[in-house]
Amino acid sequence: MSMLDKLKGMMKGHEDTARQGVEKAGDAVDEKTGNKYQSQVDTAQQKADEQIDRQPPTDG
């Protein structure tokens, strides 16, 4: 099992928490870099959210 598969399994049922983590991580990067890479960070956050949205719903 790949690391990505393990991560997907851990996120299952915790999509909102994962989105919050992505947002906080991006905000932290922006703060540390003085928003120098804000566009790239925003793109990465969007891609991560898209991946979270692609997770199959939980059973139960």
C-alpha distance matrix in Angstrom:
0.0 3.8 6.7 8.2 6.2 6.9 10.3 11.0 10.6 12.9 15.3 15.8 19.4 20.1 20.7 24.2 23.2 20.6 23.4 25.7 23.5 23.2 27.0 27.7 25.6 27.4 30.7 30.2 29.6 32.7 34.7 33.9 34.6 37.6 36.1 36.2 32.8 33.2 32.7 29.5 28.2 29.3 27.5 24.2 24.8 25.6 22.4 20.3 22.3 21.9 18.1 18.6 21.1 18.9 16.7 17.7 20.2 19.6 21.0 23.8
3.8 0.0 3.8 5.3 5.2 6.4 8.7 9.9 10.8 12.6 14.5 15.7 19.4 19.5 19.6 22.9 21.8 18.8 21.4 23.7 21.3 20.6 24.4 25.2 22.8 24.4 27.8 27.2 26.3 29.4 31.6 30.6 31.2 34.2 32.7 32.6 29.3 29.8 29.3 25.9 24.8 26.1 24.2 20.9 21.8 22.7 19.5 17.5 20.0 19.7 15.9 16.9 19.7 17.6 15.9 17.7 20.4 20.2 22.2 25.1
6.7 3.8 0.0 3.8 5.4 5.0 6.2 8.6 9.8 10.6 12.4 14.4 18.0 17.4 17.6 20.6 19.1 16.0 18.7 20.7 18.0 17.5 21.3 21.8 19.4 21.2 24.5 23.7 23.0 26.2 28.2 27.2 28.0 31.1 29.6 29.8 26.6 27.0 26.9 23.6 22.1 23.6 22.2 18.6 19.3 20.7 17.9 15.4 18.0 18.3 14.7 15.3 18.6 17.1 15.4 17.7 20.1 19.8 22.3 24.8
8.2 5.3 3.8 0.0 3.8 5.4 5.0 6.1 8.6 9.8 10.6 12.4 16.0 15.5 15.1 18.2 17.3 14.0 16.2 18.7 16.4 15.5 19.3 20.3 18.1 19.5 23.0 22.8 22.0 24.8 27.1 26.6 27.1 30.0 28.1 28.4 25.0 25.1 24.6 21.5 20.1 21.1 19.4 16.1 16.6 17.6 14.6 12.3 14.7 14.7 11.0 11.9 15.0 13.5 12.1 14.7 17.3 17.6 20.3 23.1
6.2 5.2 5.4 3.8 0.0 3.8 5.4 5.1 6.2 8.7 9.9 10.7 14.5 14.9 14.9 18.4 17.8 14.9 17.5 20.1 18.2 17.7 21.4 22.6 20.8 22.4 25.7 25.7 25.2 28.0 30.2 29.9 30.6 33.3 31.4 31.9 28.4 28.3 27.7 24.8 23.3 23.9 22.3 19.1 19.2 19.8 16.9 14.5 16.3 15.9 12.1 12.4 15.1 13.1 11.0 12.7 15.3 15.2 17.5 20.4
6.9 6.4 5.0 5.4 3.8 0.0 3.8 5.5 5.1 6.3 8.8 10.1 13.7 13.7 14.5 17.8 16.4 14.0 17.1 19.2 17.0 17.2 20.9 21.5 19.9 22.0 25.0 24.6 24.6 27.6 29.4 28.9 30.1 32.8 31.3 32.0 28.8 28.6 28.6 25.7 23.8 24.7 23.5 20.1 19.8 21.0 18.5 15.6 17.2 17.7 14.0 13.5 16.5 15.3 12.7 14.4 16.2 15.3 17.6 20.0
10.3 8.7 6.2 5.0 5.4 3.8 0.0 3.8 5.4 5.1 6.3 8.8 12.1 11.2 11.6 14.6 13.2 10.4 13.5 15.5 13.3 13.4 17.1 17.8 16.2 18.3 21.3 21.1 21.2 24.1 25.9 25.7 26.8 29.4 27.8 28.7 25.5 25.2 25.3 22.5 20.3 21.1 20.2 16.8 16.3 17.6 15.4 12.2 13.9 14.8 11.4 10.6 14.0 13.4 11.1 13.6 15.2 14.8 17.7 19.9
11.0 9.9 8.6 6.1 5.1 5.5 3.8 0.0 3.8 5.4 5.1 6.3 10.0 10.0 9.9 13.4 13.0 10.3 12.9 15.6 14.2 14.0 17.5 18.9 17.8 19.4 22.4 22.9 22.9 25.4 27.5 27.7 28.7 31.0 29.0 30.0 26.6 25.9 25.5 23.0 21.0 21.2 20.0 17.0 16.2 16.7 14.5 11.5 12.5 12.8 9.3 8.3 11.1 10.1 7.5 9.8 11.7 11.7 14.7 17.2
10.6 10.8 9.8 8.6 6.2 5.1 5.4 3.8 0.0 3.8 5.5 5.3 8.9 9.8 10.9 14.4 13.7 11.9 15.0 17.3 16.0 16.6 20.0 21.0 20.2 22.2 25.0 25.2 25.7 28.3 30.0 30.2 31.5 33.8 32.0 33.2 30.0 29.2 29.0 26.6 24.4 24.6 23.6 20.6 19.5 20.1 18.2 15.1 15.6 16.1 12.7 11.1 13.6 12.6 9.3 10.3 11.4 10.3 12.7 15.0
12.9 12.6 10.6 9.8 8.7 6.3 5.1 5.4 3.8 0.0 3.8 5.6 8.2 7.8 9.7 12.6 11.1 9.7 13.2 14.8 13.3 14.6 17.9 18.3 17.7 20.2 22.6 22.6 23.5 26.1 27.6 27.8 29.4 31.7 30.1 31.6 28.6 27.7 28.1 25.8 23.2 23.5 23.1 19.9 18.5 19.7 18.2 14.7 15.2 16.6 13.5 11.4 14.3 14.3 11.1 12.6 13.0 11.6 14.3 15.8
15.3 14.5 12.4 10.6 9.9 8.8 6.3 5.1 5.5 3.8 0.0 3.8 6.1 5.1 6.0 9.2 8.3 6.6 9.9 12.0 11.1 12.0 15.1 16.1 16.0 18.0 20.4 20.9 21.9 24.1 25.8 26.4 27.9 29.8 28.0 29.6 26.6 25.3 25.5 23.5 20.9 20.7 20.4 17.6 15.7 16.6 15.5 12.0 11.8 13.3 10.7 8.0 10.8 11.4 8.6 10.6 10.8 10.2 13.5 15.1
15.8 15.7 14.4 12.4 10.7 10.1 8.8 6.3 5.3 5.6 3.8 0.0 3.8 5.5 6.6 10.1 10.3 9.4 12.1 14.4 14.3 15.1 17.9 19.3 19.4 21.2 23.5 24.4 25.3 27.4 29.1 30.0 31.3 33.1 31.1 32.8 29.7 28.2 28.1 26.3 23.8 23.2 22.7 20.2 18.2 18.5 17.3 14.2 13.4 14.2 11.8 8.9 10.6 10.7 7.2 7.9 7.5 6.4 9.7 11.5
19.4 19.4 18.0 16.0 14.5 13.7 12.1 10.0 8.9 8.2 6.1 3.8 0.0 3.8 5.9 8.4 9.1 9.6 11.9 13.7 14.3 15.7 17.9 19.2 20.0 21.9 23.7 24.8 26.2 28.0 29.4 30.7 32.2 33.7 31.7 33.7 30.9 29.0 29.1 27.7 25.0 24.0 24.0 21.8 19.3 19.4 19.0 15.9 14.4 15.5 13.9 10.4 11.4 12.5 9.3 9.4 7.4 5.8 9.0 9.7
20.1 19.5 17.4 15.5 14.9 13.7 11.2 10.0 9.8 7.8 5.1 5.5 3.8 0.0 3.8 5.6 5.4 6.2 8.8 10.1 10.7 12.4 14.5 15.5 16.5 18.5 20.1 21.1 22.7 24.5 25.8 27.1 28.8 30.2 28.3 30.5 27.8 26.0 26.4 25.0 22.1 21.3 21.7 19.4 16.6 17.4 17.3 13.9 12.5 14.5 13.1 9.5 11.2 13.1 10.5 11.8 10.4 9.5 12.8 13.3
20.7 19.6 17.6 15.1 14.9 14.5 11.6 9.9 10.9 9.7 6.0 6.6 5.9 3.8 0.0 3.8 5.4 5.0 6.2 8.7 9.8 10.5 12.4 14.2 15.2 16.5 18.4 19.9 21.2 22.6 24.3 25.8 27.1 28.3 26.1 28.2 25.4 23.3 23.4 22.2 19.5 18.3 18.5 16.5 13.7 13.9 14.0 11.0 9.0 11.0 10.1 6.3 7.8 10.2 8.5 10.5 9.6 10.2 13.9 14.9
24.2 22.9 20.6 18.2 18.4 17.8 14.6 13.4 14.4 12.6 9.2 10.1 8.4 5.6 3.8 0.0 3.8 5.4 5.1 6.3 8.7 9.9 10.6 12.4 14.2 15.5 16.6 18.4 20.2 21.2 22.5 24.4 25.9 26.7 24.7 27.2 24.7 22.3 22.7 22.1 19.0 17.6 18.5 16.9 13.6 14.0 15.1 12.2 9.8 12.5 12.5 8.9 9.9 13.1 12.0 13.9 12.5 13.0 16.5 16.8
23.2 21.8 19.1 17.3 17.8 16.4 13.2 13.0 13.7 11.1 8.3 10.3 9.1 5.4 5.4 3.8 0.0 3.8 5.4 5.1 6.2 8.7 9.9 10.5 12.2 14.3 15.3 16.4 18.4 19.9 20.9 22.5 24.4 25.5 23.8 26.3 24.0 21.9 22.9 22.0 18.6 17.9 19.1 16.9 13.8 15.2 16.0 12.7 11.2 14.3 13.8 10.4 12.4 15.2 13.7 15.9 14.7 14.6 18.0 18.2
20.6 18.8 16.0 14.0 14.9 14.0 10.4 10.3 11.9 9.7 6.6 9.4 9.6 6.2 5.0 5.4 3.8 0.0 3.8 5.4 5.0 6.2 8.7 9.9 10.5 12.3 14.2 15.2 16.6 18.4 19.9 21.1 22.6 24.1 22.2 24.3 21.7 19.9 20.5 19.1 16.0 15.6 16.3 13.7 11.0 12.5 12.8 9.2 8.4 11.5 10.6 7.6 10.4 12.8 11.6 14.4 14.3 14.6 18.3 19.2
23.4 21.4 18.7 16.2 17.5 17.1 13.5 12.9 15.0 13.2 9.9 12.1 11.9 8.8 6.2 5.1 5.4 3.8 0.0 3.8 5.4 5.1 6.2 8.6 9.9 10.6 12.3 14.2 15.5 16.6 18.3 20.1 21.3 22.2 20.0 22.3 19.7 17.4 17.9 17.1 13.9 12.8 13.8 12.0 8.6 9.8 11.0 8.1 6.3 9.8 10.2 7.5 9.5 12.6 12.4 15.4 15.2 16.3 20.1 21.0
25.7 23.7 20.7 18.7 20.1 19.2 15.5 15.6 17.3 14.8 12.0 14.4 13.7 10.1 8.7 6.3 5.1 5.4 3.8 0.0 3.8 5.4 5.1 6.1 8.5 9.9 10.5 12.2 14.3 15.3 16.3 18.3 20.0 20.8 19.0 21.7 19.6 17.3 18.5 18.0 14.5 13.7 15.5 13.8 10.3 12.2 14.0 11.1 9.7 13.4 13.8 11.2 13.2 16.4 16.0 18.7 18.1 18.7 22.3 22.8
23.5 21.3 18.0 16.4 18.2 17.0 13.3 14.2 16.0 13.3 11.1 14.3 14.3 10.7 9.8 8.7 6.2 5.0 5.4 3.8 0.0 3.8 5.4 5.1 6.0 8.5 9.8 10.4 12.3 14.1 15.2 16.4 18.3 19.7 18.2 20.6 18.4 16.7 18.2 17.0 13.4 13.6 15.2 12.7 9.9 12.6 13.6 10.4 10.3 14.0 13.6 11.5 14.3 16.9 16.2 19.3 19.2 19.6 23.2 23.9
23.2 20.6 17.5 15.5 17.7 17.2 13.4 14.0 16.6 14.6 12.0 15.1 15.7 12.4 10.5 9.9 8.7 6.2 5.1 5.4 3.8 0.0 3.8 5.5 5.2 6.1 8.6 9.9 10.7 12.3 14.2 15.5 16.6 18.0 16.1 18.1 15.5 13.8 14.8 13.5 10.0 10.1 11.5 9.0 6.1 9.1 10.1 7.2 7.7 11.3 11.3 10.1 12.8 15.3 15.4 18.8 19.3 20.3 24.1 25.2
27.0 24.4 21.3 19.3 21.4 20.9 17.1 17.5 20.0 17.9 15.1 17.9 17.9 14.5 12.4 10.6 9.9 8.7 6.2 5.1 5.4 3.8 0.0 3.8 5.5 5.2 6.1 8.6 10.0 10.5 12.2 14.3 15.5 16.1 14.1 16.7 14.6 12.2 13.6 13.3 9.7 9.1 11.5 10.1 6.8 9.5 11.7 9.7 9.2 12.9 13.9 12.5 14.5 17.5 18.0 21.3 21.4 22.5 26.3 27.1
27.7 25.2 21.8 20.3 22.6 21.5 17.8 18.9 21.0 18.3 16.1 19.3 19.2 15.5 14.2 12.4 10.5 9.9 8.6 6.1 5.1 5.5 3.8 0.0 3.8 5.4 5.0 6.1 8.7 9.8 10.4 12.2 14.2 15.1 13.9 16.7 15.1 13.2 15.5 15.0 11.2 11.6 14.3 12.5 9.8 13.0 14.9 12.5 12.6 16.3 16.8 15.3 17.7 20.5 20.5 23.7 23.7 24.3 28.0 28.6
25.6 22.8 19.4 18.1 20.8 19.9 16.2 17.8 20.2 17.7 16.0 19.4 20.0 16.5 15.2 14.2 12.2 10.5 9.9 8.5 6.0 5.2 5.5 3.8 0.0 3.8 5.4 5.1 6.3 8.7 9.9 10.6 12.4 14.1 13.0 15.1 13.1 12.1 14.3 13.0 9.3 10.8 13.0 10.5 8.8 12.5 13.6 11.3 12.5 16.0 15.9 15.1 18.0 20.2 20.3 23.8 24.3 25.0 28.7 29.7
27.4 24.4 21.2 19.5 22.4 22.0 18.3 19.4 22.2 20.2 18.0 21.2 21.9 18.5 16.5 15.5 14.3 12.3 10.6 9.9 8.5 6.1 5.2 5.4 3.8 0.0 3.8 5.4 5.1 6.2 8.6 10.0 10.6 11.9 10.0 12.1 10.0 8.4 10.6 9.7 5.9 7.3 9.9 8.2 6.7 10.3 12.0 10.7 11.8 15.0 15.7 15.4 17.8 20.1 20.9 24.5 25.2 26.4 30.2 31.3
30.7 27.8 24.5 23.0 25.7 25.0 21.3 22.4 25.0 22.6 20.4 23.5 23.7 20.1 18.4 16.6 15.3 14.2 12.3 10.5 9.8 8.6 6.1 5.0 5.4 3.8 0.0 3.8 5.5 5.0 6.1 8.6 9.9 10.3 8.9 11.9 10.9 8.9 11.8 12.0 8.5 9.3 12.6 11.7 9.8 13.0 15.3 14.0 14.5 17.9 18.9 18.2 20.3 23.0 23.7 27.1 27.4 28.5 32.2 33.0
30.2 27.2 23.7 22.8 25.7 24.6 21.1 22.9 25.2 22.6 20.9 24.4 24.8 21.1 19.9 18.4 16.4 15.2 14.2 12.2 10.4 9.9 8.6 6.1 5.1 5.4 3.8 0.0 3.8 5.4 5.1 6.2 8.6 9.8 9.7 12.2 11.6 10.7 14.0 13.4 10.1 12.0 14.9 13.3 12.1 15.6 17.3 15.7 16.8 20.1 20.6 19.9 22.5 24.9 25.2 28.7 29.1 29.8 33.5 34.3
29.6 26.3 23.0 22.0 25.2 24.6 21.2 22.9 25.7 23.5 21.9 25.3 26.2 22.7 21.2 20.2 18.4 16.6 15.5 14.3 12.3 10.7 10.0 8.7 6.3 5.1 5.5 3.8 0.0 3.8 5.4 5.2 6.1 8.3 7.8 9.4 8.3 8.4 11.5 10.4 7.6 10.4 12.8 11.3 11.1 14.7 15.9 14.9 16.6 19.6 20.0 20.0 22.6 24.7 25.4 29.0 29.9 30.9 34.6 35.8
32.7 29.4 26.2 24.8 28.0 27.6 24.1 25.4 28.3 26.1 24.1 27.4 28.0 24.5 22.6 21.2 19.9 18.4 16.6 15.3 14.1 12.3 10.5 9.8 8.7 6.2 5.0 5.4 3.8 0.0 3.8 5.6 5.3 5.8 4.4 7.1 6.8 5.9 9.6 9.9 7.4 9.4 12.4 12.0 11.6 14.7 16.6 16.2 17.4 20.2 21.3 21.4 23.5 25.9 26.9 30.5 31.3 32.6 36.3 37.4
34.7 31.6 28.2 27.1 30.2 29.4 25.9 27.5 30.0 27.6 25.8 29.1 29.4 25.8 24.3 22.5 20.9 19.9 18.3 16.3 15.2 14.2 12.2 10.4 9.9 8.6 6.1 5.1 5.4 3.8 0.0 3.8 5.5 5.2 6.3 9.1 10.0 9.4 13.2 13.6 11.1 12.9 16.1 15.6 14.8 18.0 20.0 19.2 20.2 23.3 24.2 23.9 26.2 28.7 29.4 32.9 33.4 34.4 38.1 38.9
33.9 30.6 27.2 26.6 29.9 28.9 25.7 27.7 30.2 27.8 26.4 30.0 30.7 27.1 25.8 24.4 22.5 21.1 20.1 18.3 16.4 15.5 14.3 12.2 10.6 10.0 8.6 6.2 5.2 5.6 3.8 0.0 3.8 5.7 7.7 9.1 10.0 10.8 14.4 14.1 11.9 14.6 17.3 16.2 16.1 19.5 21.0 20.1 21.7 24.7 25.1 25.1 27.7 29.8 30.4 34.0 34.8 35.6 39.3 40.3
34.6 31.2 28.0 27.1 30.6 30.1 26.8 28.7 31.5 29.4 27.9 31.3 32.2 28.8 27.1 25.9 24.4 22.6 21.3 20.0 18.3 16.6 15.5 14.2 12.4 10.6 9.9 8.6 6.1 5.3 5.5 3.8 0.0 3.8 5.4 5.5 7.0 8.6 12.0 11.8 10.6 13.4 15.7 15.2 15.8 18.9 20.2 20.0 21.8 24.4 25.1 25.6 27.9 29.9 30.9 34.6 35.7 36.8 40.6 41.8
37.6 34.2 31.1 30.0 33.3 32.8 29.4 31.0 33.8 31.7 29.8 33.1 33.7 30.2 28.3 26.7 25.5 24.1 22.2 20.8 19.7 18.0 16.1 15.1 14.1 11.9 10.3 9.8 8.3 5.8 5.2 5.7 3.8 0.0 3.8 5.4 8.1 8.5 12.1 13.0 11.9 13.9 16.7 16.9 17.0 19.7 21.7 21.7 23.0 25.6 26.8 27.1 29.1 31.4 32.6 36.2 37.0 38.3 42.1 43.1
36.1 32.7 29.6 28.1 31.4 31.3 27.8 29.0 32.0 30.1 28.0 31.1 31.7 28.3 26.1 24.7 23.8 22.2 20.0 19.0 18.2 16.1 14.1 13.9 13.0 10.0 8.9 9.7 7.8 4.4 6.3 7.7 5.4 3.8 0.0 3.8 5.4 4.8 8.4 9.8 8.9 10.4 13.2 13.9 14.1 16.4 18.5 18.9 20.0 22.4 23.9 24.4 26.2 28.4 29.9 33.5 34.4 36.0 39.8 41.0
36.2 32.6 29.8 28.4 31.9 32.0 28.7 30.0 33.2 31.6 29.6 32.8 33.7 30.5 28.2 27.2 26.3 24.3 22.3 21.7 20.6 18.1 16.7 16.7 15.1 12.1 11.9 12.2 9.4 7.1 9.1 9.1 5.5 5.4 3.8 0.0 3.8 5.8 8.2 9.1 9.5 11.6 13.5 14.3 15.4 17.6 19.1 19.9 21.5 23.5 24.8 25.8 27.6 29.5 31.2 34.9 36.1 37.8 41.6 43.1
32.8 29.3 26.6 25.0 28.4 28.8 25.5 26.6 30.0 28.6 26.6 29.7 30.9 27.8 25.4 24.7 24.0 21.7 19.7 19.6 18.4 15.5 14.6 15.1 13.1 10.0 10.9 11.6 8.3 6.8 10.0 10.0 7.0 8.1 5.4 3.8 0.0 3.8 5.6 5.4 6.1 8.6 10.0 10.6 12.2 14.3 15.5 16.4 18.3 20.0 21.2 22.5 24.3 26.0 27.7 31.4 32.9 34.7 38.5 40.1
33.2 29.8 27.0 25.1 28.3 28.6 25.2 25.9 29.2 27.7 25.3 28.2 29.0 26.0 23.3 22.3 21.9 19.9 17.4 17.3 16.7 13.8 12.2 13.2 12.1 8.4 8.9 10.7 8.4 5.9 9.4 10.8 8.6 8.5 4.8 5.8 3.8 0.0 3.8 5.5 5.0 6.0 8.5 9.8 10.3 12.1 14.1 15.1 16.2 18.2 19.9 20.8 22.3 24.3 26.2 29.8 31.0 32.9 36.6 38.1
32.7 29.3 26.9 24.6 27.7 28.6 25.3 25.5 29.0 28.1 25.5 28.1 29.1 26.4 23.4 22.7 22.9 20.5 17.9 18.5 18.2 14.8 13.6 15.5 14.3 10.6 11.8 14.0 11.5 9.6 13.2 14.4 12.0 12.1 8.4 8.2 5.6 3.8 0.0 3.8 5.5 5.1 6.2 8.7 9.9 10.6 12.4 14.3 15.4 16.6 18.6 20.0 21.1 22.9 25.1 28.7 30.1 32.4 36.1 37.8
29.5 25.9 23.6 21.5 24.8 25.7 22.5 23.0 26.6 25.8 23.5 26.3 27.7 25.0 22.2 22.1 22.0 19.1 17.1 18.0 17.0 13.5 13.3 15.0 13.0 9.7 12.0 13.4 10.4 9.9 13.6 14.1 11.8 13.0 9.8 9.1 5.4 5.5 3.8 0.0 3.8 5.4 5.1 6.2 8.6 9.9 10.6 12.3 14.2 15.3 16.7 18.4 20.0 21.3 23.4 27.0 28.8 30.9 34.6 36.5
28.2 24.8 22.1 20.1 23.3 23.8 20.3 21.0 24.4 23.2 20.9 23.8 25.0 22.1 19.5 19.0 18.6 16.0 13.9 14.5 13.4 10.0 9.7 11.2 9.3 5.9 8.5 10.1 7.6 7.4 11.1 11.9 10.6 11.9 8.9 9.5 6.1 5.0 5.5 3.8 0.0 3.8 5.4 5.0 6.1 8.6 9.9 10.5 12.2 14.2 15.4 16.4 18.3 20.1 21.7 25.4 26.8 28.6 32.4 34.1
29.3 26.1 23.6 21.1 23.9 24.7 21.1 21.2 24.6 23.5 20.7 23.2 24.0 21.3 18.3 17.6 17.9 15.6 12.8 13.7 13.6 10.1 9.1 11.6 10.8 7.3 9.3 12.0 10.4 9.4 12.9 14.6 13.4 13.9 10.4 11.6 8.6 6.0 5.1 5.4 3.8 0.0 3.8 5.4 5.0 6.2 8.6 9.8 10.5 12.3 14.3 15.3 16.4 18.5 20.6 24.1 25.3 27.4 31.2 32.8
27.5 24.2 22.2 19.4 22.3 23.5 20.2 20.0 23.6 23.1 20.4 22.7 24.0 21.7 18.5 18.5 19.1 16.3 13.8 15.5 15.2 11.5 11.5 14.3 13.0 9.9 12.6 14.9 12.8 12.4 16.1 17.3 15.7 16.7 13.2 13.5 10.0 8.5 6.2 5.1 5.4 3.8 0.0 3.8 5.4 5.1 6.2 8.6 9.9 10.6 12.5 14.3 15.3 16.7 19.1 22.7 24.4 26.8 30.4 32.4
24.2 20.9 18.6 16.1 19.1 20.1 16.8 17.0 20.6 19.9 17.6 20.2 21.8 19.4 16.5 16.9 16.9 13.7 12.0 13.8 12.7 9.0 10.1 12.5 10.5 8.2 11.7 13.3 11.3 12.0 15.6 16.2 15.2 16.9 13.9 14.3 10.6 9.8 8.7 6.2 5.0 5.4 3.8 0.0 3.8 5.4 5.1 6.1 8.6 9.8 10.6 12.3 14.2 15.5 17.3 21.0 22.8 24.8 28.5 30.5
24.8 21.8 19.3 16.6 19.2 19.8 16.3 16.2 19.5 18.5 15.7 18.2 19.3 16.6 13.7 13.6 13.8 11.0 8.6 10.3 9.9 6.1 6.8 9.8 8.8 6.7 9.8 12.1 11.1 11.6 14.8 16.1 15.8 17.0 14.1 15.4 12.2 10.3 9.9 8.6 6.1 5.0 5.4 3.8 0.0 3.8 5.5 5.1 6.1 8.6 9.9 10.5 12.3 14.4 15.9 19.5 20.8 22.7 26.5 28.2
25.6 22.7 20.7 17.6 19.8 21.0 17.6 16.7 20.1 19.7 16.6 18.5 19.4 17.4 13.9 14.0 15.2 12.5 9.8 12.2 12.6 9.1 9.5 13.0 12.5 10.3 13.0 15.6 14.7 14.7 18.0 19.5 18.9 19.7 16.4 17.6 14.3 12.1 10.6 9.9 8.6 6.2 5.1 5.4 3.8 0.0 3.8 5.4 5.1 6.2 8.7 9.9 10.5 12.5 14.8 18.2 19.6 22.1 25.7 27.6
22.4 19.5 17.9 14.6 16.9 18.5 15.4 14.5 18.2 18.2 15.5 17.3 19.0 17.3 14.0 15.1 16.0 12.8 11.0 14.0 13.6 10.1 11.7 14.9 13.6 12.0 15.3 17.3 15.9 16.6 20.0 21.0 20.2 21.7 18.5 19.1 15.5 14.1 12.4 10.6 9.9 8.6 6.2 5.1 5.5 3.8 0.0 3.8 5.4 5.0 6.3 8.7 9.8 10.7 13.1 16.7 18.7 21.1 24.7 27.0
20.3 17.5 15.4 12.3 14.5 15.6 12.2 11.5 15.1 14.7 12.0 14.2 15.9 13.9 11.0 12.2 12.7 9.2 8.1 11.1 10.4 7.2 9.7 12.5 11.3 10.7 14.0 15.7 14.9 16.2 19.2 20.1 20.0 21.7 18.9 19.9 16.4 15.1 14.3 12.3 10.5 9.8 8.6 6.1 5.1 5.4 3.8 0.0 3.8 5.4 5.1 6.3 8.7 10.0 11.3 15.0 16.8 18.7 22.4 24.5
22.3 20.0 18.0 14.7 16.3 17.2 13.9 12.5 15.6 15.2 11.8 13.4 14.4 12.5 9.0 9.8 11.2 8.4 6.3 9.7 10.3 7.7 9.2 12.6 12.5 11.8 14.5 16.8 16.6 17.4 20.2 21.7 21.8 23.0 20.0 21.5 18.3 16.2 15.4 14.2 12.2 10.5 9.9 8.6 6.1 5.1 5.4 3.8 0.0 3.8 5.4 5.0 6.2 8.7 10.3 13.7 14.8 17.0 20.8 22.6
21.9 19.7 18.3 14.7 15.9 17.7 14.8 12.8 16.1 16.6 13.3 14.2 15.5 14.5 11.0 12.5 14.3 11.5 9.8 13.4 14.0 11.3 12.9 16.3 16.0 15.0 17.9 20.1 19.6 20.2 23.3 24.7 24.4 25.6 22.4 23.5 20.0 18.2 16.6 15.3 14.2 12.3 10.6 9.8 8.6 6.2 5.0 5.4 3.8 0.0 3.8 5.4 5.0 6.3 9.1 12.3 14.1 16.9 20.4 22.7
18.1 15.9 14.7 11.0 12.1 14.0 11.4 9.3 12.7 13.5 10.7 11.8 13.9 13.1 10.1 12.5 13.8 10.6 10.2 13.8 13.6 11.3 13.9 16.8 15.9 15.7 18.9 20.6 20.0 21.3 24.2 25.1 25.1 26.8 23.9 24.8 21.2 19.9 18.6 16.7 15.4 14.3 12.5 10.6 9.9 8.7 6.3 5.1 5.4 3.8 0.0 3.8 5.3 5.1 6.8 10.5 12.8 15.2 18.7 21.2
18.6 16.9 15.3 11.9 12.4 13.5 10.6 8.3 11.1 11.4 8.0 8.9 10.4 9.5 6.3 8.9 10.4 7.6 7.5 11.2 11.5 10.1 12.5 15.3 15.1 15.4 18.2 19.9 20.0 21.4 23.9 25.1 25.6 27.1 24.4 25.8 22.5 20.8 20.0 18.4 16.4 15.3 14.3 12.3 10.5 9.9 8.7 6.3 5.0 5.4 3.8 0.0 3.8 5.4 5.6 9.1 10.5 12.5 16.2 18.3
21.1 19.7 18.6 15.0 15.1 16.5 14.0 11.1 13.6 14.3 10.8 10.6 11.4 11.2 7.8 9.9 12.4 10.4 9.5 13.2 14.3 12.8 14.5 17.7 18.0 17.8 20.3 22.5 22.6 23.5 26.2 27.7 27.9 29.1 26.2 27.6 24.3 22.3 21.1 20.0 18.3 16.4 15.3 14.2 12.3 10.5 9.8 8.7 6.2 5.0 5.3 3.8 0.0 3.8 5.5 8.1 9.3 12.2 15.6 17.8
18.9 17.6 17.1 13.5 13.1 15.3 13.4 10.1 12.6 14.3 11.4 10.7 12.5 13.1 10.2 13.1 15.2 12.8 12.6 16.4 16.9 15.3 17.5 20.5 20.2 20.1 23.0 24.9 24.7 25.9 28.7 29.8 29.9 31.4 28.4 29.5 26.0 24.3 22.9 21.3 20.1 18.5 16.7 15.5 14.4 12.5 10.7 10.0 8.7 6.3 5.1 5.4 3.8 0.0 3.8 6.3 8.9 12.0 15.1 17.8
16.7 15.9 15.4 12.1 11.0 12.7 11.1 7.5 9.3 11.1 8.6 7.2 9.3 10.5 8.5 12.0 13.7 11.6 12.4 16.0 16.2 15.4 18.0 20.5 20.3 20.9 23.7 25.2 25.4 26.9 29.4 30.4 30.9 32.6 29.9 31.2 27.7 26.2 25.1 23.4 21.7 20.6 19.1 17.3 15.9 14.8 13.1 11.3 10.3 9.1 6.8 5.6 5.5 3.8 0.0 3.8 6.4 8.8 12.0 14.8
17.7 17.7 17.7 14.7 12.7 14.4 13.6 9.8 10.3 12.6 10.6 7.9 9.4 11.8 10.5 13.9 15.9 14.4 15.4 18.7 19.3 18.8 21.3 23.7 23.8 24.5 27.1 28.7 29.0 30.5 32.9 34.0 34.6 36.2 33.5 34.9 31.4 29.8 28.7 27.0 25.4 24.1 22.7 21.0 19.5 18.2 16.7 15.0 13.7 12.3 10.5 9.1 8.1 6.3 3.8 0.0 3.8 6.5 9.0 12.2
20.2 20.4 20.1 17.3 15.3 16.2 15.2 11.7 11.4 13.0 10.8 7.5 7.4 10.4 9.6 12.5 14.7 14.3 15.2 18.1 19.2 19.3 21.4 23.7 24.3 25.2 27.4 29.1 29.9 31.3 33.4 34.8 35.7 37.0 34.4 36.1 32.9 31.0 30.1 28.8 26.8 25.3 24.4 22.8 20.8 19.6 18.7 16.8 14.8 14.1 12.8 10.5 9.3 8.9 6.4 3.8 0.0 3.8 6.5 9.0
19.6 20.2 19.8 17.6 15.2 15.3 14.8 11.7 10.3 11.6 10.2 6.4 5.8 9.5 10.2 13.0 14.6 14.6 16.3 18.7 19.6 20.3 22.5 24.3 25.0 26.4 28.5 29.8 30.9 32.6 34.4 35.6 36.8 38.3 36.0 37.8 34.7 32.9 32.4 30.9 28.6 27.4 26.8 24.8 22.7 22.1 21.1 18.7 17.0 16.9 15.2 12.5 12.2 12.0 8.8 6.5 3.8 0.0 3.8 6.1
21.0 22.2 22.3 20.3 17.5 17.6 17.7 14.7 12.7 14.3 13.5 9.7 9.0 12.8 13.9 16.5 18.0 18.3 20.1 22.3 23.2 24.1 26.3 28.0 28.7 30.2 32.2 33.5 34.6 36.3 38.1 39.3 40.6 42.1 39.8 41.6 38.5 36.6 36.1 34.6 32.4 31.2 30.4 28.5 26.5 25.7 24.7 22.4 20.8 20.4 18.7 16.2 15.6 15.1 12.0 9.0 6.5 3.8 0.0 3.8
23.8 25.1 24.8 23.1 20.4 20.0 19.9 17.2 15.0 15.8 15.1 11.5 9.7 13.3 14.9 16.8 18.2 19.2 21.0 22.8 23.9 25.2 27.1 28.6 29.7 31.3 33.0 34.3 35.8 37.4 38.9 40.3 41.8 43.1 41.0 43.1 40.1 38.1 37.8 36.5 34.1 32.8 32.4 30.5 28.2 27.6 27.0 24.5 22.6 22.7 21.2 18.3 17.8 17.8 14.8 12.2 9.0 6.1 3.8 0.0
